[in-house]
Amino acid sequence: MKLSKFTEEELITFNLKGEDKEDIIEELVDLAAKSKLVRDRDELLKDIIERENLVTTGVGYGVAFPHAKTKAVKGIVIAFGRSDKGIEFDAMDKKPVYLFFLIAAPEDAIGAHLNVMARLSFLMKSEENREKLMKVNNQGELLAILDSVE
């Protein structure tokens, strides 16, 4: 499974402008909403925030995976954003987050949703991969990095 099949260049930014967790989530949802698979941007935002309020998706090492299973999408969508200054995101390691992957999945996509999360987690465990994502400035290169996970 190639992770790039769940995203597209329009869903990627290397310049998140948000100053806090809420701003970043809204910015990522706006990116995701550019996908033809997103039916309802506002419902997606509500579902992502509800999930985030249960427990932080800031996993540490400067990475967060805000996500939700939702009726707002008709297929799995990944939006990527980077903040060069870092954002306080209630991460488990209490450090700022720089790399954000918003993952939206249909409510019935349980296995595929978990597989995407597992692959992204595996990719982000590597310090080398995190460093690559902090330096990349081209959507095509980012997609290639995502697809380097086997």
Sequence and secondary structure as in RCSB ss.txt:
>XXXX:A:sequence
MKLSKFTEEELITFNLKGEDKEDIIEELVDLAAKSKLVRDRDELLKDIIERENLVTTGVGYGVAFPHAKTKAVKG
IVIAFGRSDKGIEFDAMDKKPVYLFFLIAAPEDAIGAHLNVMARLSFLMKSEENREKLMKVNNQGELLAILDSVE
>XXXX:A:secstr
  GGGG  GGGEES    SSHHHHHHHHHHHHTTSTTBS HHHHHHHHHHHHHHS  EEETTEE  EEEETTBSS
 EEEEEEEEEEE    TTS  EEEEEEEEEETT HHHHHHHHHHHHHHHH HHHHHHHHH   HHHHHHHHTT  
